[in-house]
Amino acid sequence: MITCYVQYELNPSKIPEFEEYARAWIPLVKKFGGSHHGYYLPHESPNDLAVCLFSFPSLAEYEAYRIKSLTDSDCQKAFKFAEDTNCIRRYDRHFLRPLE
């Protein structure tokens, strides 16, 4: 199993838009065989930081999801929404494995 940890730098004035974007991705990850562990938004922390975690059975399955997301209409709609609203300033992906 591989878990993707994504750290976002948000536009603090666009948190509601980011929430809409995040809600769109949870079922999309599941649609492509992943397990979504949720998005975590600013609370008692910097107002421009959010993270999400989701897992796939393998890195190969994650890579297949990424390729399929490029042509999936629902994924493209979510990408465009983030771009149009400018709710995300930048993001970094990290891949983690569980300790067994």
C-alpha positions, 0 to 999 in steps of 0.5 A: 500500500502507498499513501499520498500525503498532499500539503496545500498552500491555500488562498485564505480568502478562498477556503469555501472554494477549496472545501468544494474542490476537496469534496469533489475529490473524495469520491473521485479517488474512490472511483479509481480504486483508492481509499480517501482518508480525508482533507484537513483544513486550517483550524488552530494553525496557519490559515493557508495550510491544508492536507489530505491523505489517500491510499492506493494498493500500490504505486502502480495503481496510483500512477494508473489513477493519475493517468485516468484522471487526465481524461475523466470529465469529473476530474477535469471539472475539479481541476478547472474549478480549482484553477478558475477559483484560484483557491490553491496557491501550491501543493506538494505530494509525498508518498508514504508507506505504512510501518508493518 
